Amino acid sequence: MKLAILTIRGKPVNPGISALVFLLFSLVVGVIPFAYHDTAAANFPDEDTLLSFFGEDACQLTSTTVEERNSYACSAFLLESAGLSAETAPLAGAILSVALTMIPLFQFRRVSLGVFLVSVGWGFIRAIFLSVLSKDMLSATVVLICVMAARSSYFGWIWLATATLYGWMVRKYWLLVSAVWVGLWMVRKRLTVFRLVMLILLIYIAMALVFQVALGVSLDFARAQVNENREIGAEGSRTIIEAVIASENPIAQALNALITYFRLAFPLELLRFGSVGQLAFIAIMPFTYIWMIRVIVKGVKSKDPKMIQAGKIALAPLSFLIIEGIFEPDFGSFARHFAMVSPLVFSAMALVQQAERAQNRRLLRARMQAQALATTPTPTPEGA
């Protein structure tokens, strides 16, 4: 496979320089977990919580009750089984961060400067949160498996199996992500941008009714519960997501979830903080979202197998974003979690590029054949 080449305004950069740029940013992303580990350990409580479960048999994998399948206990079981510890976490974080940043880029033939910078931006965010032992190492592994299977005809089954397993053992809302992905894939041939928005609203309405009837809670109960118990000054307390529409009505709750969905996709409200990290997130998230939707729409309109496959891949991060509109308590947590699934957007884009290049080659070949036929002299009948 040829190494991807960086392009600036459509003009390819020298392959050697492109390779050096990729190498340089790989090193930068890879160094972050080592340099940031101590700071991350002080700011993020995940590592200490997970380590407290090491050596215990507290994860009941076959249990149907959430309490016995404690997410931290099961995460600790998986991480400890993989041989990870507080000492080896930065190395694992560096490997995952670099792989999830660069492998999708190497799936391109030519990478525009904008796509490269957005991918690397996600890589920086990802590396910060993967600096310590955390559940995110497991979700990053799930996505890495799917990224490597992006061109496989079995991608859908691989995504569904790994996401569902991760949801069963660790983050329960991933089970909803898997269910939404299946639903979107089943109706994908009828999707337009407008219909997609309406479908997302219907999904939220259905969930609001189920939550209220079956569980007796509002659609955003998890977010509200987390933020009620949050201490002032704790991680994410400045960027908490508060309801725009607070109501007991399921329709109003669904509308609020849809508004939150767009707030996450276009996090412009974070401009009031003005920090470098938040400004970077504000810059890269809208581009990622728009590219994701474009891939989905192209997959719907095309009969090309690769284009359809790209749409199937892009539906995975979209399904995740839909569910995040219900559960995510703050923008910091959203950046952390979406950073792990964002590489799928770039793998989908790479597949679209590959399909479009193949289509262009076929059109060029057909045009050249037509020109050749047009310039071939018509033989004169004998005796004319």
C-alpha positions in Angstrom: 0.0 0.0 0.0 1.4 3.4 -1.0 1.9 5.9 1.8 -0.6 8.7 1.9 0.5 12.1 0.5 -0.4 15.4 2.1 -2.0 18.0 -0.2 -2.4 21.8 0.2 -5.1 23.4 -1.9 -5.2 20.2 -4.1 -1.4 20.3 -4.8 0.5 17.2 -3.5 3.4 17.8 -1.1 6.6 16.0 -1.8 6.2 12.3 -0.6 9.3 12.6 1.6 8.1 15.8 3.3 4.7 14.3 3.7 6.3 11.3 5.5 8.3 13.6 7.8 5.1 15.6 8.7 3.3 12.3 9.5 6.2 11.1 11.6 6.6 14.4 13.4 2.9 14.6 14.5 2.9 10.9 15.3 5.8 11.6 17.8 4.0 14.6 19.3 0.8 12.6 19.8 2.8 9.7 21.2 4.7 11.8 23.7 1.6 13.4 25.2 0.5 10.4 27.4 4.0 10.3 28.9 4.3 14.0 29.5 0.7 14.5 30.7 0.3 11.3 32.9 0.9 12.9 36.3 -1.4 15.9 35.5 -4.1 13.6 34.1 -3.9 11.3 37.2 -4.5 14.3 39.4 -7.4 15.6 37.3 -9.1 12.4 36.3 -10.2 9.9 39.0 -10.5 6.9 36.7 -7.1 5.5 37.3 -7.4 5.3 41.1 -10.9 3.9 40.9 -9.9 1.2 38.4 -6.8 0.3 40.4 -9.0 -0.2 43.5 -10.7 -3.1 41.6 -7.5 -4.8 40.5 -7.2 -8.2 42.0 -10.8 -8.5 42.9 -13.4 -10.8 41.3 -16.2 -8.2 41.3 -17.2 -8.4 37.6 -20.0 -10.9 36.9 -20.0 -11.1 33.2 -23.0 -13.3 32.8 -25.2 -11.4 35.2 -28.2 -9.6 33.8 -28.2 -6.9 36.6 -26.2 -3.7 36.1 -25.0 -3.7 39.7 -23.2 -7.1 39.4 -21.7 -6.0 36.0 -20.2 -2.9 37.6 -18.5 -0.9 34.8 -15.4 -0.1 36.8 -15.0 -3.7 38.0 -15.4 -5.1 34.5 -13.1 -2.5 33.0 -10.5 -3.3 35.7 -10.9 -7.0 34.9 -10.3 -6.4 31.2 -7.4 -4.0 31.7 -5.7 -6.2 34.2 -6.1 -9.2 32.0 -4.3 -7.3 29.2 -1.4 -6.7 31.6 -2.0 -3.0 32.0 -1.2 -1.0 35.2 -0.6 2.6 36.2 3.0 2.2 35.0 2.2 0.8 31.6 -0.9 2.9 30.9 1.0 5.8 29.2 2.6 3.4 26.8 -0.7 1.8 25.9 -2.3 5.3 25.6 0.5 6.4 23.3 0.1 3.4 21.0 -3.7 3.7 20.9 -3.5 7.5 20.3 -1.0 7.3 17.4 -2.8 4.3 15.8 -6.2 5.9 15.9 -4.8 9.2 14.5 -2.6 7.8 11.8 -4.1 4.6 10.5 -7.3 6.4 9.2 -5.0 8.9 7.5 -2.9 6.2 5.9 -6.1 4.8 4.4 -6.3 7.9 2.2 -4.3 8.2 -1.0 -4.1 11.9 -0.6 -4.9 13.8 2.6 -5.9 17.4 2.4 -4.3 19.7 5.0 -7.6 20.4 6.6 -8.5 16.8 7.1 -5.0 16.2 8.5 -5.2 19.0 11.0 -8.6 18.0 12.2 -7.5 14.3 12.6 -4.4 15.4 14.5 -6.5 17.7 16.7 -8.6 14.8 17.7 -5.4 12.9 18.3 -4.2 15.5 20.8 -7.5 15.4 22.7 -7.4 11.6 22.6 -3.9 11.4 23.9 -4.6 13.6 26.9 -7.4 11.4 28.0 -5.5 8.2 27.3 -2.6 9.3 29.5 -4.0 7.3 32.4 -5.6 4.0 33.0 -9.3 4.4 32.0 -12.4 2.9 30.4 -11.5 4.9 27.3 -8.7 2.6 26.5 -11.3 -0.1 26.0 -13.5 2.0 23.8 -10.4 3.1 21.8 -9.5 -0.6 21.3 -13.0 -1.3 20.0 -12.7 1.6 17.5 -9.2 0.6 16.5 -10.5 -2.9 15.6 -13.2 -1.4 13.5 -10.9 1.1 11.8 -8.6 -1.8 10.7 -11.7 -3.6 9.4 -13.0 -0.5 7.6 -12.6 -2.1 4.1 -13.8 -5.5 5.1 -17.3 -6.6 4.1 -17.7 -7.8 7.6 -17.3 -4.3 9.1 -21.0 -4.1 10.2 -20.8 -7.4 12.1 -17.5 -6.4 13.7 -18.8 -3.0 14.8 -22.0 -4.5 16.1 -20.3 -7.3 18.0 -17.5 -5.2 19.6 -19.8 -2.2 20.4 -22.4 -4.5 22.0 -19.8 -6.4 24.0 -18.3 -3.2 25.2 -21.8 -1.9 26.1 -22.6 -5.1 28.0 -19.4 -5.1 30.0 -18.5 -1.4 30.5 -20.7 1.5 29.2 -24.3 0.4 29.1 -25.4 3.2 26.8 -23.3 1.6 24.0 -26.1 -1.0 23.8 -28.3 1.8 22.7 -25.6 3.0 20.2 -25.6 -0.5 18.7 -29.4 -0.6 18.5 -29.6 2.9 16.8 -26.9 1.9 14.3 -29.0 -1.1 13.3 -32.1 1.0 12.9 -30.3 3.7 10.8 -28.7 1.0 8.6 -32.1 -0.6 8.0 -33.6 2.7 6.7 -30.5 4.2 5.2 -31.8 4.1 1.6 -34.5 6.5 2.5 -32.3 9.0 4.3 -31.9 12.6 3.3 -30.5 15.3 5.6 -34.0 16.5 6.5 -35.4 12.9 7.0 -32.3 12.1 9.1 -33.1 15.0 11.5 -36.8 13.9 11.7 -35.7 10.3 12.3 -33.4 11.4 15.1 -36.3 13.3 16.7 -38.5 10.2 16.4 -35.8 8.1 18.1 -35.7 10.6 21.0 -39.5 10.6 21.3 -39.6 6.8 21.4 -36.8 6.7 24.0 -38.5 9.4 26.1 -41.7 7.3 26.1 -39.9 4.1 27.0 -37.9 5.9 29.8 -41.1 7.4 31.2 -43.3 4.4 31.0 -40.8 1.6 31.8 -38.4 3.4 34.2 -40.4 6.3 35.4 -37.7 8.8 34.7 -37.1 11.6 32.2 -35.0 11.2 29.1 -32.1 13.1 30.5 -32.2 11.6 34.0 -28.6 10.3 33.8 -27.2 13.7 32.8 -29.3 15.5 35.5 -28.2 13.0 38.2 -24.5 13.4 37.4 -24.7 17.2 37.4 -26.7 17.3 40.6 -23.9 15.3 42.4 -21.0 17.2 40.8 -18.9 19.3 43.0 -18.2 22.9 42.0 -14.7 23.0 40.5 -14.7 19.3 39.5 -13.8 18.2 36.0 -16.4 19.5 33.5 -18.3 21.6 36.1 -17.8 24.8 34.0 -19.1 23.2 30.8 -22.1 21.2 32.1 -25.0 20.7 29.7 -28.2 22.1 31.1 -31.6 21.5 29.6 -32.9 24.2 27.2 -36.4 22.8 27.6 -37.2 21.4 31.0 -40.4 19.6 31.0 -42.1 16.3 32.0 -43.7 16.1 28.5 -41.9 13.3 26.4 -42.2 15.4 23.2 -40.5 18.4 25.0 -37.8 16.1 26.3 -37.2 14.8 22.8 -36.9 18.3 21.5 -34.4 19.1 24.2 -32.4 16.1 23.3 -32.4 17.1 19.6 -31.2 20.6 20.6 -28.5 19.0 22.7 -27.5 16.9 19.8 -26.9 20.0 17.7 -25.2 21.8 20.6 -22.7 18.9 20.7 -22.2 18.9 16.9 -21.7 22.7 16.9 -20.3 23.6 20.4 -20.1 27.4 19.8 -21.3 28.2 23.3 -17.8 27.2 24.5 -16.5 30.4 22.9 -17.3 32.2 26.2 -14.4 30.4 27.9 -11.8 31.1 25.2 -9.2 28.5 26.4 -6.9 27.1 23.7 -8.2 23.5 24.2 -11.8 24.5 23.9 -11.2 26.7 20.9 -9.5 23.7 19.2 -12.5 21.5 20.0 -14.9 24.2 18.7 -12.9 24.3 15.5 -12.7 20.6 14.7 -16.1 19.2 15.9 -18.3 21.0 13.3 -16.0 19.9 10.4 -16.1 16.3 11.7 -19.9 16.4 11.9 -20.4 17.9 8.4 -18.0 15.4 6.8 -19.7 12.6 8.6 -23.1 13.6 7.3 -21.7 14.1 3.7 -20.4 10.6 3.7 -23.7 9.2 4.8 -25.6 11.1 2.2 -23.2 10.0 -0.5 -23.6 6.4 0.6 -27.3 6.7 0.3 -27.2 8.2 -3.2 -24.6 5.8 -4.6 -24.8 2.2 -5.8 -21.0 1.8 -5.5 -20.2 -0.9 -2.9 -17.3 1.2 -1.4 -19.5 4.3 -1.1 -22.2 2.3 0.6 -19.6 0.8 2.9 -18.4 4.3 3.8 -21.9 5.3 4.7 -22.2 2.2 6.9 -19.0 3.2 8.7 -20.1 6.9 9.2 -23.4 5.7 10.7 -21.4 4.4 13.7 -20.1 7.7 15.1 -23.5 9.3 14.2 -25.3 6.7 16.3 -22.9 7.4 19.1 -23.6 11.2 18.8 -27.3 10.6 18.9 -27.1 8.7 22.2 -24.6 11.3 23.6 -27.4 13.8 23.1 -29.2 12.0 25.9 -26.5 11.0 28.4 -23.5 13.3 28.1 -23.3 15.6 31.2 -20.8 18.2 30.0 -18.8 19.2 26.9 -15.5 18.0 28.4 -16.8 14.5 28.7 -18.3 14.6 25.2 -14.9 15.7 23.7 -13.3 12.8 25.7 -15.8 10.2 24.5 -16.2 11.4 20.9 -12.5 11.6 20.4 -12.4 7.8 20.7 -15.0 7.2 17.9 -14.0 10.1 15.6 -11.4 8.0 13.6 -14.3 6.1 12.0 -15.3 9.4 10.3 -11.9 9.6 8.6 -11.9 5.9 7.6 -15.2 6.5 6.0 -13.9 9.6 4.2 -10.9 7.6 2.9 -13.2 5.0 1.5 -15.2 7.7 -0.3 -12.0 9.1 -1.8 -11.0 5.6 -3.0 -14.5 5.1 -4.6 -14.5 8.5 -6.3 -11.0 8.0 -7.7 -12.1 4.6 -9.1 -15.2 6.3 -10.6 -13.0 9.1 -12.1 -10.7 6.5 -13.7 -13.6 4.6 -15.2 -15.0 7.9 -16.6 -11.6 8.9 -18.0 -11.2 5.5 -19.6 -14.6 5.6 -21.2 -14.0 9.1 -22.5 -10.7 8.1 -24.1 -12.3 5.1 -25.7 -15.1 7.3 -27.1 -12.5 9.7 -28.5 -10.6 6.9 -30.0 -13.7 5.6 -31.8 -14.6 9.1 -33.0 -11.1 9.6 -34.6 -10.9 6.1 -36.2 -11.5 6.6 -40.0 -14.5 4.7 -41.4 -13.3 2.2 -44.0 -14.4 2.9 -47.5 -16.4 0.1 -49.1 -14.5 -1.7 -51.9 -15.4 -0.5 -55.3 -17.0 2.7 -54.2 
